[in-house]
């Protein structure tokens, strides 16, 4: 099942006792149409982070046709959250463990645009400077210095980083990779902005990335302290844009991902 959400009203995806979450809101809506299975998400998003495409898997109970799920659930969901598509998946499908690639997009506002101001980070940088720094992160790395300690220490691969300017004054930073640790994209963007604005050097950014090795346990800690909470990019600018699966498993087509017809238009989900 493909769902989308604006992150501002929620304390993240994962259900918790302290406030509204995407997961609990979905489970409440499912219960109202007679579905009581838990859902497995492709990944968790932090408080305030949006999703154009979050993929969920669960076992469908009863005789409810899968194609009726979006309309039935949307009738019980708030305007900030919706179900775009639902498909029958292979029996072994798991939205989290079977995902092969994700794309996140982070919006930087370098001009004046009232439409994007609530869902972008206003900074004084150039697209060339941001792109140059983030190319250092492309490839296979241990990103320990750029994610939370509780995320697993493992090699992750960033396949591509693109910085485009879809409209004057708006930078769309597109990060595509196989796995992402908690806060990883926001920390990479925050570090890149620090370099582009002169607070860090490019060498310091590269060193923080290189020292994220388990062979050098002090490296990640030093870099985390240097990055700090203040240098992590704000959550409001980040969107989980797309989730992909191996061709034999993928419930959705490339065209459906590209067009996202059932997802609302406008910030943070539009590309212009």
PEMOSUL-V654789 format. One record per residue. RES is the residue in one letter. PHI is phi in whole degrees, -180 to 180 (* if undefined). Layout:
BEGIN
res = (RES:RES)
phi = (PHI:PHI)
END
This chain:
BEGIN
res = (X:X:X:X:X:X:X:X:X:X:X:X:X:X:X:X:X:X:X:X:X:X:X:X:X:X:X:X:X:X:X:X:X:X:X:X:X:X:X:X:X:X:X:X:X:X:X:X:X:X:X:X:X:X:X:X:X:X:X:X:X:X:X:X:X:X:X:X:X:X:X:X:X:X:X:X:X:X:X:X:X:X:X:X:X:X:X:X:X:X:X:X:X:X:X:X:X:X:X:X:X:X:X:X:X:X:X:X:X:X:X:X:X:X:X:X:X:X:X:X:X:X:X:X:X:X:X:X:X:X:X:X:X:X:X:X:X:X:X:X:X:X:X:X:X:X:X:X:X:X:X:X:X:X:X:X:X:X:X:X:X:X:X:X:X:X:X:X:X:X:X:X:X:X:X:X:X:X:X:X:X:X:X:X:X:X:X:X:X:X:X:X:X:X:X:X:X:X:X:X:X:X:X:X:X:X:X:X:X:X:X:X:X:X:X:X:X:X:X:X:X:X:X:X:X:X:X:X:X:X:X:X:X:X:X:X:X:X:X:X:X:X:X:X:X:X:X:X:X:X:X:X:X:X:X:X:X:X:X:X:X:X:X:X:X:X:X:X:X:X:X:X)
phi = (*:-100:-124:-128:-162:-83:-80:-55:-76:-118:-89:98:-75:-67:-59:-156:-85:-87:171:-66:-131:-63:-59:-67:-63:-66:-63:-64:-67:-62:-60:-71:-111:88:-109:-128:-81:-74:-113:-106:-97:-62:178:-89:-115:-78:-55:89:-84:-96:-138:-79:-143:-110:-105:-126:-127:-165:-86:-83:-97:71:-107:-66:-64:-61:-70:-89:-58:-56:-65:-65:-73:-62:-66:-117:-110:-73:-63:-83:-148:-155:-106:-88:-145:-137:-139:-75:-107:-58:-56:-87:-64:-138:-59:-85:-75:-92:-66:-115:-160:-131:-124:-108:-126:-119:-104:-112:-103:-109:-137:-107:-149:-63:-63:-97:-54:-73:-127:-147:-99:-78:-141:-111:-141:-108:-61:-64:-67:-64:-63:-60:-68:-72:-64:-63:-85:-70:115:-92:-146:-91:-91:-54:-71:-118:-140:-64:-59:-78:-75:-60:-84:-161:-76:-123:-121:-96:-77:-159:-128:-124:-121:-122:-119:-66:-148:-56:88:-119:-106:-111:-95:-108:-118:-118:-161:-86:-149:-135:-81:-63:69:-63:-65:-64:-72:-64:-66:-61:-65:-65:-66:-61:-70:-65:-96:94:-76:-121:-99:-62:-65:-65:-62:-63:-67:-61:-69:-68:-87:-81:-97:-65:-74:-133:-61:-76:-59:-58:-66:-63:-68:-62:-63:-70:-62:64:-65:-68:-94:-82:-61:-59:-65:-62:-86:-102:-131:-75:-87:-156:-128:-121:-135:-54:-52:-70:-105:-67:-75:-121:-91:-61:-66:-62:-63:-67:-87:43:-63:-90:-94:-58:-85:95:-58:-93:-98:-82:-108:-141)
END
